[in-house]
Amino acid sequence: MFRNLQHFCFVAVLVLMPLLANCICIPPRFNGECQTSSDCYDKYGVSRRFCVAGLCETGTYDTSCTTGTTRRCRLSGAASASYNCAYGKQTCLGGRWSTCLEDRSKYTKEVCNGIDDDCDGSVDETYPEMNQACTVPGEKGPCAKGEYRSCTLGKLVCLSTTLPRPEGEVYRNCTNGQDDDCDGYIDDPVHDDCPKCKDGDKRECYPFRQGLTDPTVDVGPCKKGTQVCNGEKWGACEGAVVPTQEVCGNSIDEDCDGTPDNTCNQACKPGETRPCYGGPASTNGVGACKGGIQTCNPDTTWSLCVGEVLPKGEVCGNQLDDDCNGKVDDCNPATCAKGETRACYVGAAGTRGVGACKDGVQTCTDNGDWKAPCVGMVVPKTETCGNQTDDDCNGKVDDCQVSYLLSSSWDKQAPLYLWDINTNKVIRSYVQGHTDAVYASRFAPDGKSLVSVGHDKQVIAWSTDLARVLWKATGHTAPIYGVVMDPQGKWVLTGGEDKSLRFWDMATGKGLATVNGHNAAIYSLAIDSKGSWVATGTGAGVVRLWERKGTNLLLKTSFTKHTLGVFAVAFGPKGRWLASGSRDGSVYLLDLLSGTGSILNVATQGITSLAFDSSGQSLAVGSAEGTVFLYDVSGPTPKATKTLQGTAFGAVYSLAFHPARDVLVAGHYNNSIRVWDLKAGTVSATLKQHNGPVSSLSYRP
């Protein structure tokens, strides 16, 4: 009836789970401690293994191998598919090949090169230059000061640590001698909307990073200069001394950091090499550990240490001295020294180091054994949609089974519907809440509740499954156009016609805070996947980027790339893109990593909606003429890929990508929802139930 015991356990859990909520079905273990091979039967007397070095081995029997010889083998469930990581080593012990073990001697320290150097399943997740200072290419003024915050496609990405701020007389910063908006002009009457100066006037200046407020001013030889007004414009900064590269041996602080000659120990001759080693000196050349080589770069700085092997936790049975203490395989699996630690993992085979799954740490007990719990270990769990994480550790992100779609509309009678996307039928309607059109709705992260806002100025929380109102909140004095949710489901943020943003407690509906700062209606609202940044688009064509601190928003920058109202803003799920779409038919795509942006002239009648797919590589743009435009944003330059025609259905007011399938849903002005099969480029279904334009769409987590 059942093919194997594991299948039986799985079915048994499904049957008994409602009765035994805490039941966990654990299959018999084939590996463990042993003295002879007879100890390695399972409890049914089948699947015999053999005993090697006190452990039941799972390798193959081969009398032709000679004890002590080794061979290359493919690792089962290797964290990385690269050649360096996917292959390990087998050792012949007593005529039998051992299990395939990691050959850690091949692993190196992670650097930014597009390779999984340390074989942990992640590429370029760390690198020596992380958070080091750098100059942002193409940026000006204080925005040119940056740090290495990312490694993309094997290349370091220098991200500005200072975002541009509005500059002009209205902002009272026309006399600070600083390029606040990073456009290359300082307090300029034409470019910065600052007052014209009088010919002959003079003022102090400092053409470096933060201007007169830069910490290098009056440090070492650095000093301020003078600007003279000529033709009602400030001239060049004359006489200023700004930081330069340190010159060794002259006792002068050229880089103006307060210490002369402090970077000279890094200087070298290009092409010169020297040995290097980052581990304890006593371990260099011991066991698997060895030093590497550094090469002098053209800029006279030393490169990374290439080829070094540092101490790691001892791996039993690989015939190596991994921790470089002079002892090979000094790890008895049964006994240990008090306080000693080791990596541990009990998840399913092939999941270790994949996705969210990771090792924990086990500490030797006072009794000298490994019976302490495994702390910090993450094992597979049910996939959660939309969190950009491989929760079940199968190598696929967000491959979850999503069966429901939420739609909201201008229909006053039944503005909210929940659809079964397998049957394309409405299974639940949310009524007796709003008294007018609903403009936006969002699920809570767990999908058990949702929030909607609309023309009646109300914020309403609903029970998803009961279709019952949990709470209603009022406070806005005009229609509400946008709503976003805290990624942890603790609060809701809304914005609309009254130019204010308001925080609400998701559990109670209590108002938490009000944020002002807009001079026009807030047409669109978005939050990044971590809940750290909020973007708003206004009727005046302005996009503002806010940093969230608790229930407060700090304005970091604002920009006007559109000539008309901004109907849509959206963050990409990987933290790279911020997109804005306007009634003028353009989309502005801002790369948050590089600080650069580009304008896409997309439609003739205006942009009405935007959506990124779960990978962050595709952007869908909905237009007022009813057409959806798809762009590939995986590279440095956006590329148009497909056009989905729908002019007969009217403006596209809402868009949503399915988290795991190549499906895009579009809500139209003519009250319908079109389901697009993106692979085929055709409409697979048209959903008709609303009696008003479909204003918002989202899949249930």
C-alpha positions as a printed Julia matrix, in Angstrom:
701×3 Matrix{Float64}:
   0.0    0.0     0.0
   2.75   2.43    0.97
   5.96   2.46   -1.01
   8.17   3.02    2.02
   8.15   3.9     5.68
   8.66   7.59    5.01
   5.52   7.63    2.87
   3.66   5.84    5.65
   4.79   8.41    8.23
   3.74  11.28    6.0
   0.24   9.85    5.5
  -0.04   8.99    9.19
   0.74  12.58   10.14
  -1.94  13.89    7.79
  -4.52  11.53    9.31
  -3.61  12.01   12.96
  -2.6   15.67   12.98
  -6.03  17.0    13.95
  -5.99  14.66   16.98
  -2.32  14.87   17.88
  -1.24  18.42   17.24
   2.25  17.87   18.61
   2.94  14.51   16.95
   6.25  14.37   15.06
   6.96  11.31   12.93
  10.68  10.45   13.08
  11.94   7.72   10.7
  14.44   5.16   12.04
  18.06   6.34   12.0
  20.55   4.29   10.02
  23.65   6.21   11.13
  25.0    6.38   14.65
  27.68   5.09   16.98
  28.78   1.5    16.58
  31.39  -1.06   17.59
  30.8   -3.58   14.82
  28.89  -3.56   11.55
  26.08  -5.57   13.17
  25.2   -2.42   15.13
  24.31  -0.69   11.89
  21.06  -2.51   11.01
  17.9   -0.45   11.26
  15.25  -1.66   13.7
  13.64  -3.79   10.98
  16.83  -5.64   10.17
  17.23  -4.16    6.69
  19.36  -1.54    4.9
  22.62  -2.77    6.41
  25.47  -0.28    6.77
  28.98  -0.91    8.05
  30.95   0.38   11.03
  34.0    2.58   10.35
  35.88   4.47   13.08
  32.97   4.07   15.52
  30.26   5.36   13.16
  27.75   3.6    10.91
  28.88   4.54    7.39
  26.64   4.91    4.34
  29.28   4.36    1.66
  29.66   1.49   -0.78
  31.53  -1.77   -0.3
  34.48  -2.21   -2.66
  37.14  -4.77   -1.8
  39.32  -3.46   -4.6
  40.18  -0.2    -2.81
  43.34   0.07   -0.75
  43.08   1.45    2.76
  44.29   5.05    2.91
  43.66   5.9    -0.74
  41.27   8.68   -1.67
  39.13   9.62   -4.63
  36.96  12.54   -5.76
  33.19  12.2    -5.29
  30.01  14.19   -5.79
  28.62  15.62   -2.54
  24.97  14.84   -1.84
  22.99  18.04   -1.34
  26.02  20.26   -1.87
  25.27  23.83   -0.83
  26.72  25.16   -4.06
  26.77  23.73   -7.55
  30.2   25.16   -8.39
  32.93  22.66   -9.18
  34.95  23.75   -6.17
  32.09  23.05   -3.78
  30.07  20.24   -5.33
  32.84  17.63   -5.12
  34.36  16.14   -1.99
  36.67  13.3    -1.06
  36.18   9.63   -0.15
  38.74   7.62    1.8
  39.19   3.87    1.63
  38.91   2.37    5.13
  39.2   -1.42    5.49
  38.36  -2.08    1.85
  35.3    0.17    1.92
  34.84   3.67    0.56
  33.66   6.11    3.21
  30.82   8.56    2.67
  31.62  11.56    0.49
  32.99  14.28    2.8
  33.67  17.93    2.17
  37.26  18.67    1.18
  37.59  21.93    3.06
  41.2   22.4     2.0
  39.83  23.73   -1.31
  37.67  26.38    0.31
  38.9   29.95    0.56
  37.75  33.18    2.15
  34.79  34.78    0.34
  35.71  37.68   -1.96
  33.7   39.69   -4.47
  34.23  37.66   -7.64
  30.91  35.95   -8.48
  32.15  32.63   -7.03
  31.06  30.75   -3.9
  34.62  30.7    -2.48
  33.71  29.37    0.98
  31.14  26.89   -0.36
  28.33  27.88    1.98
  25.72  28.06   -0.78
  25.82  31.86   -1.04
  27.83  33.83   -3.58
  29.59  37.05   -2.53
  27.57  37.33    0.69
  30.62  38.9     2.31
  33.86  40.43    1.09
  36.84  42.23    2.71
  35.81  45.64    1.34
  32.36  45.51    2.96
  31.41  48.94    4.41
  34.77  50.45    3.43
  34.73  54.02    2.12
  34.57  54.58   -1.63
  33.66  57.21   -4.21
  30.32  56.68   -5.95
  30.74  56.78   -9.75
  28.83  59.57  -11.43
  27.77  61.25   -8.17
  28.64  64.8    -7.18
  28.98  66.73   -3.96
  28.31  64.87   -0.69
  26.56  62.07   -2.6
  29.94  61.0    -4.0
  30.94  59.8    -0.55
  29.95  56.17   -0.24
  30.61  52.71    1.13
  30.79  49.28   -0.45
  27.34  47.94    0.5
  26.86  45.23   -2.09
  28.59  42.83   -4.45
  26.54  42.33   -7.63
  27.56  39.96  -10.43
  31.05  39.72   -8.97
  31.6   43.49   -8.82
  31.65  45.81   -5.82
  28.81  48.3    -5.68
  29.6   51.62   -4.05
  26.44  53.09   -2.53
  26.19  56.69   -1.41
  25.98  57.21    2.35
  24.38  60.62    1.81
  21.13  61.0    -0.06
  20.44  64.24   -1.94
  18.31  66.82   -0.17
  16.25  69.61   -1.7
  18.28  72.79   -2.13
  16.94  76.3    -2.37
  15.88  79.4    -0.53
  12.66  77.75    0.68
  14.78  75.12    2.43
  17.03  77.74    4.07
  20.27  76.16    2.91
  21.47  78.66    0.31
  24.32  79.93    2.46
  25.9   76.72    3.74
  28.4   76.38    0.91
  27.29  72.8     0.28
  25.9   70.99   -2.77
  22.85  69.66   -0.89
  21.07  68.19   -3.93
  24.27  66.7    -5.42
  23.81  68.3    -8.84
  27.32  69.79   -9.03
  26.14  73.29   -8.22
  26.44  75.0    -4.84
  23.71  77.48   -3.9
  23.28  78.35   -7.59
  20.45  80.76   -8.49
  19.57  78.85  -11.67
  20.01  75.22  -10.68
  19.26  75.46   -6.95
  16.65  78.23   -6.84
  18.87  80.31   -4.56
  18.98  84.16   -4.54
  21.35  85.83   -6.95
  24.46  87.26   -5.37
  25.72  90.83   -5.79
  28.8   91.36   -7.91
  31.87  91.71   -5.73
  30.4   89.82   -2.75
  32.68  87.23   -1.19
  32.06  84.1     0.88
  33.91  81.08    2.24
  33.79  77.79    0.36
  35.16  74.26    0.53
  34.72  72.09   -2.61
  34.9   68.68   -0.93
  32.14  66.23    0.04
  30.06  68.01    2.72
  31.26  71.53    1.96
  31.93  73.88    4.87
  30.64  71.26    7.34
  33.05  68.53    6.16
  35.1   67.08    9.06
  38.35  67.66    7.13
  37.96  71.48    7.18
  40.9   73.12    9.0
  42.53  69.73    9.7
  46.17  69.4     8.61
  46.83  71.51    5.53
  43.15  71.52    4.51
  41.49  74.93    4.59
  38.56  76.86    3.23
  38.74  79.03    0.14
  36.91  82.08   -1.15
  34.25  82.59   -3.81
  33.63  85.93   -5.49
  30.3   86.89   -7.06
  30.58  87.76  -10.74
  27.6   88.31  -13.03
  25.22  87.51  -10.12
  26.73  84.0    -9.87
  29.3   82.64   -7.46
  32.63  81.96   -9.11
  35.07  79.11   -8.54
  36.33  78.34   -5.04
  39.81  79.87   -4.93
  42.53  79.13   -2.39
  40.89  76.07   -0.82
  43.06  73.08    0.09
  41.23  69.74    0.13
  42.41  66.23    1.12
  44.84  64.4    -1.17
  46.62  61.04   -1.04
  49.06  60.71    1.86
  52.74  61.25    0.96
  54.99  59.12    3.13
  57.85  60.46    5.19
  57.11  64.21    5.11
  55.17  64.34    8.39
  52.29  66.15    6.65
  48.67  65.05    7.01
  47.72  65.3     3.31
  44.46  63.37    3.71
  43.44  65.62    6.62
  42.33  62.83    8.92
  44.29  64.18   11.87
  47.3   61.83   11.65
  50.29  62.4     9.33
  51.67  59.44    7.35
  49.13  57.06    8.9
  48.38  55.21    5.65
  51.96  54.77    4.52
  52.26  51.22    5.78
  49.9   50.22    2.96
  52.12  51.56    0.17
  53.98  49.12   -2.06
  55.44  48.84   -5.55
  52.96  47.66   -8.22
  53.52  44.0    -9.02
  55.4   43.32   -5.77
  54.27  40.24   -3.8
  54.46  39.17   -0.17
  53.25  36.22    1.92
  50.13  36.68    4.04
  48.12  34.75    6.61
  45.06  35.87    8.56
  44.9   33.09   11.15
  46.83  32.62   14.42
  50.57  32.52   13.66
  50.92  29.17   15.46
  48.59  27.51   12.92
  50.32  28.68    9.72
  51.71  25.62    7.92
  50.12  23.21   10.41
  47.67  20.6     9.13
  45.48  21.95    6.35
  46.38  25.56    7.12
  48.69  27.48    4.84
  49.54  31.04    3.94
  48.66  32.88    0.76
  50.1   35.6    -1.44
  49.31  39.32   -1.69
  50.13  41.34   -4.81
  50.65  45.08   -4.94
  47.91  46.79   -6.94
  48.55  49.58   -9.46
  47.37  52.1    -6.83
  50.17  50.92   -4.46
  47.82  49.1    -2.08
  48.01  45.41   -1.24
  45.48  43.01   -2.76
  43.48  40.42   -0.82
  45.31  37.4     0.54
  44.89  34.76   -2.18
  45.27  31.03   -1.5
  45.36  31.07    2.29
  43.62  28.27    4.23
  42.56  29.21    7.76
  41.63  26.95   10.72
  38.09  25.51   10.69
  36.16  23.21   12.97
  37.49  19.65   12.9
  35.59  17.35   10.53
  35.67  13.75   11.7
  36.76  11.04    9.28
  38.3   13.17    6.51
  41.9   12.38    7.52
  42.71  16.1     7.82
  43.82  18.37   10.62
  41.12  20.97    9.9
  41.64  23.04   13.06
  45.42  23.02   12.53
  46.33  21.96   16.06
  48.72  19.22   14.9
  46.2   16.38   15.36
  44.27  14.64   12.6
  40.59  13.86   13.24
  40.91  14.59   16.97
  37.14  14.5    17.4
  35.71  11.44   19.09
  32.01  11.55   18.27
  31.13  10.11   21.66
  33.33  12.17   23.97
  34.46  15.77   24.05
  36.09  18.37   26.26
  33.85  20.52   28.45
  32.98  23.75   26.65
  34.1   22.45   23.24
  31.74  23.33   20.37
  30.89  21.83   17.01
  28.51  22.43   14.14
  25.26  20.44   14.18
  22.29  19.89   11.87
  19.41  17.39   11.91
  17.39  18.56    8.9
  16.63  16.36    5.91
  19.5   15.28    3.68
  20.28  17.8     0.97
  18.87  20.8     2.88
  21.92  21.72    4.96
  23.14  25.17    3.94
  20.38  25.53    1.35
  18.04  28.54    1.49
  17.25  29.55    5.07
  18.58  26.28    6.52
  21.84  26.52    8.43
  23.95  24.76   11.04
  23.58  25.34   14.74
  26.2   25.06   17.46
  26.43  22.23   19.98
  28.45  22.65   23.17
  30.07  19.77   25.04
  28.29  19.13   28.36
  29.86  18.99   31.82
  29.75  15.19   31.47
  32.01  15.3    28.4
  29.43  14.25   25.8
  27.53  15.77   22.87
  24.07  15.6    24.43
  23.45  19.35   24.57
  20.8   20.83   22.24
  21.75  22.23   18.84
  21.43  26.0    19.27
  20.71  28.34   16.36
  20.0   25.6    13.83
  17.43  26.34   11.13
  15.73  23.33    9.49
  13.18  23.25    6.66
   9.69  24.58    7.32
   6.62  25.3     5.23
   7.28  27.82    2.48
   5.99  31.33    3.2
   4.97  33.23    0.09
   6.32  36.68   -0.66
   9.19  36.84    1.88
  11.89  36.2    -0.77
  13.21  33.28    1.3
  13.62  29.57    0.53
  11.94  28.44    3.77
  11.66  24.75    2.85
  15.31  24.69    1.7
  14.69  23.01   -1.65
  16.67  25.56   -3.62
  13.59  27.49   -4.78
  12.4   30.81   -3.39
   8.67  31.31   -2.73
   7.63  28.1    -4.5
   4.49  28.0    -2.42
   0.97  26.99   -3.25
  -1.03  30.21   -3.51
  -4.7   29.58   -4.15
  -6.44  32.87   -3.41
  -6.54  36.36   -4.89
  -7.94  39.48   -3.2
  -9.5   42.18   -5.36
 -10.96  45.55   -4.42
 -13.02  47.91   -6.54
 -15.13  51.04   -6.72
 -18.24  48.87   -6.28
 -20.08  50.36   -3.27
 -22.18  47.25   -2.65
 -19.45  44.59   -2.55
 -16.06  46.28   -2.93
 -13.88  43.31   -1.83
 -13.77  39.75   -3.19
 -11.61  36.7    -2.44
 -11.14  34.45   -5.49
 -10.17  30.79   -5.72
  -7.64  31.0    -8.56
  -7.98  27.28   -9.32
 -11.7   27.6   -10.14
 -11.77  31.35  -10.92
 -14.78  31.74   -8.64
 -15.51  34.16   -5.79
 -15.5   32.27   -2.48
 -15.92  35.23   -0.14
 -17.16  38.82   -0.27
 -16.47  41.54    2.29
 -19.52  43.78    2.76
 -21.13  45.97    5.45
 -17.91  47.85    6.0
 -17.2   50.54    3.45
 -19.89  52.9     2.23
 -18.07  53.97   -0.93
 -15.34  52.93   -3.36
 -12.32  51.0    -2.05
  -9.02  52.22   -3.52
  -6.5   49.83   -1.94
  -6.32  46.65    0.15
  -3.5   44.52    1.57
  -3.13  41.16    3.32
  -1.37  40.86    6.67
   1.86  38.81    6.4
   0.14  35.66    7.71
  -2.85  36.06    5.37
  -5.32  35.72    8.26
  -6.45  39.33    8.08
  -6.49  42.19    5.59
  -6.87  45.96    5.56
  -8.75  48.17    3.1
  -9.08  51.94    2.57
 -11.21  54.08    0.3
 -13.3   57.08   -0.56
 -15.25  56.99    2.72
 -12.06  57.97    4.67
 -12.19  54.73    6.67
  -9.43  52.22    7.46
 -11.0   48.78    7.99
  -9.38  45.53    9.14
 -11.12  42.25    8.23
 -10.84  38.61    9.19
  -9.93  36.93    5.89
 -11.73  33.65    6.51
 -14.74  34.98    8.39
 -15.21  38.08    6.19
 -15.94  39.96    9.4
 -14.86  43.48   10.36
 -12.21  43.4    13.12
 -12.02  47.16   13.58
 -12.68  50.47   11.84
 -10.57  53.59   12.21
 -11.11  57.2    11.2
  -8.79  60.16   11.26
  -8.17  61.07    7.64
 -10.24  64.05    6.53
 -10.36  63.09    2.84
 -10.33  59.91    0.68
  -7.5   57.44    1.34
  -5.64  56.21   -1.74
  -2.86  54.02   -0.34
  -2.19  51.45    2.39
   0.9   49.39    3.25
   1.62  46.88    5.99
   4.51  46.28    8.36
   6.35  43.09    7.22
   5.77  41.71   10.74
   2.08  42.67   10.73
   2.28  45.09   13.68
   1.09  48.3    12.06
  -0.58  49.81    9.01
   0.39  53.01    7.18
  -2.12  54.98    5.09
  -2.06  58.13    2.98
  -4.4   60.1     0.75
  -6.09  63.29   -0.33
  -5.54  65.13    2.98
  -1.72  65.09    2.38
  -1.01  63.17    5.61
   0.44  59.73    6.42
  -1.0   57.89    9.42
   0.21  54.86   11.4
  -2.38  52.47   12.91
  -1.99  49.57   15.34
  -2.91  46.43   13.4
  -4.2   44.64   16.49
  -6.55  47.36   17.74
  -6.92  50.03   15.04
  -5.58  52.67   17.43
  -3.91  55.65   15.76
  -0.18  55.64   16.53
   1.26  58.66   14.72
   0.61  61.22   11.98
   3.34  62.33    9.57
   2.98  65.55    7.6
   5.32  67.0     5.0
   3.42  66.84    1.72
   2.09  69.88   -0.13
  -0.17  67.85   -2.42
  -2.44  64.82   -2.23
  -0.7   61.46   -1.74
  -1.75  59.39   -4.75
   0.5   56.36   -4.18
   2.3   54.63   -1.34
   4.84  51.77   -1.12
   7.08  50.09    1.47
  10.19  47.97    0.92
  10.3   44.28    1.89
  12.14  44.98    5.16
   9.91  47.84    6.26
  12.84  50.27    6.4
  11.87  52.63    3.57
   8.62  54.22    2.46
   7.97  55.93   -0.87
   5.14  58.33   -1.65
   3.95  59.82   -4.94
   1.89  63.01   -5.04
  -0.48  64.83   -7.31
   2.22  67.43   -7.9
   4.51  64.88   -9.58
   6.88  64.64   -6.59
   8.26  61.35   -5.24
   9.52  61.32   -1.66
  11.73  58.66   -0.06
  11.35  58.28    3.71
  13.39  56.28    6.21
  11.18  54.63    8.84
  12.19  54.9    12.5
   9.52  53.16   14.57
   6.28  54.97   13.78
   8.08  58.04   12.48
   9.24  58.83    8.96
  12.38  60.84    8.22
  12.49  62.46    4.79
  15.72  61.39    3.08
  15.17  62.79   -0.39
  12.55  63.99   -2.84
  12.71  64.3    -6.6
  10.57  65.55   -9.44
  11.14  63.4   -12.5
   7.53  63.64  -13.69
   5.49  66.58  -14.95
   2.13  65.28  -13.7
   0.73  63.33  -10.75
   2.43  60.09   -9.64
  -0.26  57.39   -9.62
   2.03  54.45   -8.69
   5.21  53.74   -6.74
   6.75  50.32   -6.08
   9.86  48.83   -4.49
  11.58  45.81   -6.01
  11.74  42.83   -3.58
  15.54  42.63   -3.59
  16.05  46.16   -2.27
  17.47  47.5    -5.52
  14.74  49.33   -7.42
  12.25  52.08   -6.69
   9.86  52.7    -9.57
   7.4   55.55  -10.0
   4.76  55.98  -12.71
   3.03  59.19  -13.68
   0.0   60.49  -15.51
   2.51  62.0   -17.99
   3.15  58.47  -19.33
   6.66  58.05  -17.92
   8.24  55.62  -15.44
  11.27  56.66  -13.39
  13.41  53.72  -12.29
  15.83  54.57   -9.47
  18.66  52.12   -8.69
  18.91  52.4    -4.88
  22.31  50.66   -4.88
  24.06  53.02   -7.28
  21.86  56.08   -6.8
  21.42  56.43  -10.57
  18.11  56.48  -12.4
  16.54  56.37  -15.83
  13.3   57.6   -17.39
  11.18  55.21  -19.45
   8.7   56.93  -21.76
   6.13  54.14  -21.81
   2.59  55.23  -22.6
   0.72  58.09  -24.19
  -2.22  58.3   -21.79
  -0.5   57.86  -18.43
   0.81  55.18  -16.05
  -1.78  53.86  -13.62
  -0.11  50.87  -11.89
   3.25  49.13  -11.28
   4.33  45.72   -9.97
   7.61  43.8    -9.59
   7.76  40.0    -9.73
   9.05  38.04   -6.7
  12.56  37.75   -8.18
  12.86  41.5    -8.71
  13.89  40.9   -12.33
  10.66  41.87  -14.08
   8.61  45.07  -13.86
   5.01  45.3   -15.11
   3.69  48.74  -16.07
  -0.05  49.32  -16.41
  -1.27  52.17  -18.6
  -4.38  54.29  -18.92
  -4.97  52.97  -22.45
  -5.33  49.42  -21.07
  -1.97  47.97  -22.17
   0.54  46.29  -19.84
   4.24  46.71  -20.65
   6.84  44.28  -19.26
  10.49  45.21  -18.64
  13.53  43.13  -17.74
  15.29  45.03  -14.93
  17.86  42.36  -14.03
  20.7   44.22  -15.74
  22.04  47.77  -15.52
  19.66  49.01  -18.24
  15.9   48.21  -18.32
  14.81  46.36  -21.46
  11.28  46.08  -22.85
  10.31  42.4   -23.21
   6.56  42.07  -23.84
   3.44  44.12  -24.48
   0.11  42.71  -23.26
  -2.7   44.36  -25.2
  -5.97  45.22  -23.49
  -7.23  48.51  -24.84
 -10.83  47.25  -24.98
 -10.81  46.76  -21.2
  -9.83  50.3   -20.22
  -7.15  51.58  -17.87
  -5.1   49.06  -15.85
  -5.65  50.23  -12.27
  -3.94  47.28  -10.53
  -1.33  44.59  -11.19
   0.02  41.59   -9.24
   2.5   38.83  -10.11
   1.82  35.34   -8.79
   4.63  34.56   -6.28
   5.54  31.2    -7.83
   3.97  30.95  -11.29
   4.49  32.85  -14.56
   1.13  34.54  -14.11
   0.2   38.23  -13.97
  -3.25  39.53  -13.05
  -4.47  42.94  -14.21
  -7.48  44.86  -12.86
  -9.2   47.08  -15.43
 -11.5   50.07  -15.57
 -14.25  47.94  -17.18
 -14.75  46.03  -13.86
 -12.85  42.89  -14.96
  -9.67  41.06  -14.01
  -7.54  39.52  -16.76
  -5.25  36.58  -15.92
  -2.18  36.51  -18.17
  -0.1   33.39  -18.85
   3.28  35.1   -19.27
   4.98  32.17  -20.96
   2.36  31.98  -23.68
   1.62  35.71  -23.67
  -2.11  35.0   -23.69
  -5.1   35.58  -21.38
  -5.97  32.34  -19.58
  -9.07  33.71  -17.84
 -11.18  36.83  -17.41
 -12.81  37.3   -13.99
 -16.07  39.28  -13.94
 -17.92  39.92  -10.69
 -17.23  43.53   -9.69
 -19.56  46.37  -10.61
 -16.8   48.97  -10.59
 -13.18  49.45  -11.72
 -10.77  47.0   -10.06
  -8.49  49.21   -7.98
  -6.25  46.73   -6.13
  -5.05  43.12   -6.44
  -2.92  40.95   -4.14
  -2.29  37.23   -3.62
  -2.91  35.72   -0.22
   0.35  34.74    1.53
